[in-house]
Amino acid sequence: MPPAPDLRTRSTARLALTAMGPDDAEQLFAVLSDPRGWWFDPAARHVDLARTRAYAERAAARWPADGLSYWTARDLRTGDVVGLGGAQRHRSGAWNLSYRVATGQWGLGLATELAAAGVEAARLADPTSPVVAYVLAVNTASARVAAAVGLVDRGPRVDANDGVERHAWSDRPLEPEPG
């Protein structure tokens, strides 16, 4: 069996993707604290740098265990942080696809580019596990990104990570929810 690919550093047409770490927290805070980016879930907005630093530390800690986690996304031309995302192992065993782009970069297709890289990396890391994006029903922009990268809306499900009902967009049918 060939060795697992190193997925810590990837690139797309416009993005340099590097394994997220605590050193990225300050730049990521600008993205994660912007209230315009949390219109669909205001309580999830990062209101202090400590929360973003803890988030980045958790993401960094997952790389050795799973071979994949979230990246910090930088503009290839300028090096500026423009978003974050990728795929992490979800409590369900599936890959949890995440994509977030700075509000000043919305409408340019960067979220789709980031999400596509996450799907590809998850399939390289473990093709036997589904890739799932949990999307609140009101967040139609996120649903469009999920559809654009080939995921299908499998309907509302309770997200095992936080107990919130969201639509589960996945690359294959999912196991029935425990009853």
C-alpha positions, 0 to 999 in steps of 0.5 A: 500500500502506498504511503498516505499523501502529505496534505498539509500544503496544497494549492488551487488556481488562486489559493495557497492552502497550508495546515492551520496552526496557532500562528495563523490565529491573528489573521484568521480572527479577522475572518472569523470575527466579521459579523457580516460573515455570521449573519446565519449564525451570529452566536458562532462568531469569534468575539475574541482572539483567544477563541480563534487561537483555540480553534487553530490549535484544535485544527493543528492537533488533528493533522497528525491523527487523521492526516487531514484537517483545516487549512489557512487559505491565502491568496497566491498572488499576495499571500493575504489570508482570505479564508479557511477550510478543508476537511476534518474527521467528524464525530460520525466518522465522516469527513466534515467539509468546511469553507469560509472566505472573508466577506471582502472576497465573496462572489469570486468563487473562492469558497468553491475552490476551497471546498473542492480542494477539501473534497479532493483531500478527504478522498485522498486521505480516506476514500471510504468515508463520506464527505459531508458539509453540514449547512443551515437551511437559511445559508443558501450560499453555502448550499450552492457551494456544496452543490457546486463541488458535487455534494447532494442534500441528504436532508436535515440531520442533527449534527453530532458535533453540536446537536444543531439540525442542519442539512447534510450535503454529502458525496454519497448516501449516509447511514440512517440517523439513530432512532 
